[in-house]
Amino acid sequence: MRGPRLDDPDLPLRLLFDRWPEVAAVFRAQRMLCFGCPIAPFHTVIDACAEYALDEAAFRAALAAAVAQGGRLLA
């Protein structure tokens, strides 16, 4: 069985945060309240980007960068 993939469009935010906790910094940098939200087990990155009117491709690139940098956001 494969583990979760960062680019999976159906990946719930709760699983995203559990597997890659360093991405929480990307959400905080955008002033998103998803980390700790009771809806996080049901929402995806697609949902969050739609809710906050963010470009999904750019946001996913920031998530991937955070994972690659071990949680250190690029300035």
C-alpha positions in Angstrom: 0.0 0.0 0.0 1.3 3.4 -1.0 1.4 6.3 1.4 -0.2 9.7 0.9 1.1 11.9 -2.0 1.5 15.6 -1.5 0.0 16.2 -4.9 -3.1 14.1 -4.4 -6.1 16.3 -5.1 -8.3 14.2 -2.8 -5.9 14.4 0.2 -7.7 15.7 3.2 -5.9 18.6 5.0 -5.8 16.7 8.3 -3.8 13.9 6.6 -1.6 16.5 4.9 -0.8 18.2 8.2 -0.2 14.8 9.9 2.1 13.5 7.2 3.9 16.8 6.5 3.6 19.1 9.5 6.0 21.6 8.0 3.3 22.7 5.5 1.4 24.4 8.4 3.9 27.3 8.0 2.7 27.8 4.4 -0.9 28.0 5.6 0.0 30.4 8.4 2.0 32.6 6.0 -1.2 33.1 3.9 -3.2 33.7 7.1 -5.2 30.6 6.5 -7.0 29.1 9.5 -7.0 25.5 8.2 -4.5 24.1 10.7 -6.5 23.1 13.7 -9.9 23.7 11.9 -12.5 21.1 12.6 -13.3 20.9 8.9 -9.7 20.0 8.0 -10.5 16.2 7.9 -13.0 16.9 5.1 -11.4 19.7 3.1 -8.6 19.4 0.5 -6.0 21.9 -0.8 -8.5 22.6 -3.6 -11.2 23.5 -1.1 -8.8 25.7 0.9 -7.5 27.6 -2.1 -11.1 28.2 -3.3 -12.1 29.4 0.2 -9.2 31.8 0.4 -9.1 32.8 -3.3 -5.6 31.6 -3.8 -3.9 30.3 -7.0 -3.9 26.5 -6.4 -0.8 25.8 -8.5 1.3 28.5 -6.7 0.0 27.3 -3.4 0.9 23.7 -4.2 4.4 24.8 -5.3 4.8 26.6 -1.9 3.7 23.4 -0.1 6.3 21.3 -2.1 9.0 23.9 -1.4 8.2 23.7 2.3 8.5 19.9 2.3 11.7 20.1 0.3 13.2 22.7 2.7 12.1 20.8 5.8 9.7 23.5 6.9 12.0 26.5 6.3 10.0 28.9 4.2 11.9 30.6 1.4 12.0 34.4 2.0 
